[in-house]
């Protein structure tokens, strides 16, 4: 059974994670550890960095498992 898409909202951005697509390259964790921390249950905390910085790191995801959208008005 495929795993469900996970959504994380905060700091003016919504980040989605598709565990079915992730190749575990860990670019997100190395690039922005204040936001991406697999030791935590809620492992993506977009409120811990500026929204544009989060978006920049998400764009670097080699598999496309991470996606983002900016929240309107933020």
C-alpha positions in Angstrom: 0.0 0.0 0.0 1.4 3.4 -0.9 2.2 5.9 1.8 0.2 9.1 2.1 1.3 12.5 1.0 2.4 14.5 4.1 1.8 18.3 4.4 3.6 20.7 6.6 2.6 24.4 6.9 4.3 27.3 8.6 6.1 30.6 8.0 4.2 31.5 4.8 4.8 28.3 3.0 3.3 24.8 2.7 5.7 21.9 2.0 4.5 18.5 0.8 6.5 15.3 1.1 5.7 12.2 -1.0 7.5 9.2 0.8 6.7 7.1 -2.3 9.0 9.2 -4.4 11.8 10.0 -2.0 15.2 8.5 -2.8 16.7 9.5 0.5 19.5 11.6 -0.9 19.2 13.8 2.2 19.9 17.0 0.4 17.1 18.7 2.3 18.6 17.7 5.7 22.1 18.8 4.8 21.0 22.0 3.1 18.5 23.3 5.8 18.8 21.3 9.0 16.7 23.8 11.0 13.7 22.9 8.8 14.3 19.3 7.9 15.1 17.1 10.9 14.3 13.4 10.7 14.9 12.9 14.4 11.6 14.8 15.1 8.1 13.3 14.6 7.0 16.4 12.7 10.3 16.3 10.7 9.6 19.3 8.4 9.2 22.7 10.2 9.0 25.4 7.5 8.4 28.1 10.1 12.1 27.7 11.2 13.4 29.6 8.1 12.3 32.3 5.7 9.7 31.0 3.2 11.9 31.8 0.2 14.8 29.9 1.8 12.6 26.9 2.3 11.3 27.1 -1.3 14.9 27.3 -2.5 15.9 24.1 -0.7 12.7 22.2 -1.8 13.6 23.1 -5.4 16.9 21.2 -4.9 15.1 17.9 -4.1 16.6 15.5 -6.7 13.5 13.2 -6.7 10.8 15.7 -6.5 9.4 14.2 -3.3 9.4 17.6 -1.8 7.1 20.3 -3.3 6.0 23.7 -2.0 3.5 26.5 -2.4 3.6 29.9 -0.9 0.6 30.8 1.2 -1.4 33.8 -0.3 -1.0 37.0 1.7 2.1 35.8 3.6 
